[in-house]
Amino acid sequence: MKHVKSDNGEMLTKPFLDVCKLILPVIDKFGAAMTLVKSDIGTRLENKYLSDPSKYIHLYSMVQEEVDAKTAKRSSSCTNCLLWLTRALDFLVELFLNLLAHPDWTMSQACADSYGKTLKKFHGWVSSSYSTVVMKLVPDRKKFMEVISGPGNVAADMEQFCATFPPFLEENHKFLASVGLDDMKAP
């Protein structure tokens, strides 16, 4: 994660997306519910970056281009993708914090609390209802922890991620707010 920013402190597109891709195995454990987030990481942002890596070396250049073209609020925009990717990662950070702080909580409890603190305020009735159902369908806590465990210590990895990644997410939120786009809601 130390390579996500340039020497000038600007968010770099490829390293940011590479870190996000490390989260894909965790997102996969939620099943089809998080398919949109996965496709956003793998498709829109990366394809836009790959279309001209030197032009889009900085993550916010894609957004600024769409803001200038007045296409940023479109559902298919990279801006919308970055916004929802950032929010989904906020949810995962909060979920990891809940799992670390509340070993007695079920996975559904941890997810519901995380959802309430992160995504719920941006969801309309349909999205909120769908998300409530999805949170009840997550695997049980023990199985979830087993499937996300790698060769290292999963709790230590979660702690490290939660300590180092949220400032990047906060920077995304601040940038999106500075161009008037951090308040977009889902249906």
N, C-alpha and C positions, 0 to 999 in steps of 0.2 A: 504494500500500500504506500510505501514511501516514494514510489515513482509516479503516483497519480497526478502530482502537480509538477509543473515546469519549474525551472530555477527562478522564474519570475512570479511563481505562485499561482499560475493559471491552471485550471483543471484540464488535463490532457485526455482526449477522447479514448484512444486505444487502451491505455492503462486503466482508466476508470471502467471501461466495458470489460476488460480482462478480470478485474476484481469482481465485478457483478457476475461474470460467468462462473466464478468459483462457488457462487451461491446456488447456481442452477441445480446441483444435486439435492440441495435442501428443498428448493421449490418443487422439484419433481415428486417429493414425498407427499405433497398435498394433492397429487393427482391432477385431474382435469381442471380443477378449480383455479389453478394458477397458470394455466396454459397461455393466457393473454400476456402475462408478465414475461414468460419465457420467450414467446414469439417477439415481443417488443425488444428484448435484449438481442436476440439472435437475428432479427430482421431489420426493422426500421433504422435504429441507430447505427448498427454496424454497416448496413448497406449504404447508408448515407455517407458514413465515414469512408468506406472503401471506394465510393464513387470519386473521391478526390482527397486522399489522405493529407496532402500538404495544405489544402484549403480548410479542412475540418480537423486539424491537429488539436485545436482547442474545442472542448465540448460545447461551450456556449456559442461558438460561431454558427453552429447549425440553428440554434434557437434564434439568435439575432437575425440571421438571414430570413427565417420564417416570420419573425416580428416585423421586419422591414417590408416583407412581401404581403403582410396582413393575412398569412395563412397559418399562423401559430395556433389558433384556436380550433382548427379542424381536427376531427377525431383521428385522422390518419397522419397527423403531423409528428415530426420528431420531438417537437416541444411537448405535445400531449404524452408521447411515449416517455420522455424523460420525467415528466411530472408524475406519472403513475408508477414508473419504475422506482423513483425516489420514494414515493409513498409506500409501495410494497416492501421496499427495503427497510423503511421506518418500522413497518409492521414486524418484519423478521427480527430487527434489533430488539424491539419491545418483547417479542416472543422469547428470544434468547434470555433477556433479562428476567422475565417471569419464570422461565424454567430454572434459571440459576438461583433466584431468590425464594422460590416457592416449591421446594421438592415434594410437598404434599398435594399440590394441585394436579388435577387431571389435565390432559392435553387440551380438552375442550375448554376448561376453565382458563388456562393460560392463553389460548387463542382468543376466546371471547373478550378477555380483559385487554389483550393487545389490540384487537380490532377496535374496541371502544375508545382506546387512547389514540389511535392513529387514523384509521380509514373511515370509520363510521360517519364522522362529520362531513365527509366529502361524498357520501353515497346518498342517493335518493331512495325512495321506498323500495323500488324493484331491486336495486343492487344490494341494499341493506338486508332485504329478505333473503336473497340468494346467498349472501355471505353468512347469514345466521345459520342456514342449512349446511353450508360447506363446513363451518366451524364444528358442527356436530359430527361430521363424517371423517374428521382427521383420524389417523391411527392413534392407538393408545400411546401414552407417554413412553413407556418402556420400549415398545417397538420403534417409535419415532427416533428415540435416542440411539437405539441399536443401528438403525439404517443410516443415520447421518454420521455415525462414528467412523472415523478413519483409523489409520495406524497410530495416531497420537491421542492425546487426552481431549475428548470432545468438550468438556467443561472449560478447560483452559483455552481452547480454540475459540469457543463462544465468547469468553471473557475478553480475549484479545480483540476479536472482531468488534465487540460492543464498545471497547475503549478507543479504537482507532478509526472506525469507519463513520460513525455519526457526524463528525465535523464536515466530512465531504457532503453528506446528505443535507446538513444545515446550509452549507454553501449553495447547494442546488436550490433549496427553498428560497434563500435570500435573492439569488439571481432571478429566479422565476417571479418572485414578488416584485423585484425592481422593474420588470417589464410588464407587470400587471397580469401575471398568469398563474399565480400560486393558489387562486381561489376557485379554479375550475372544478366543477362537480360532475359526478357520474349520474346517469338517469336513476 
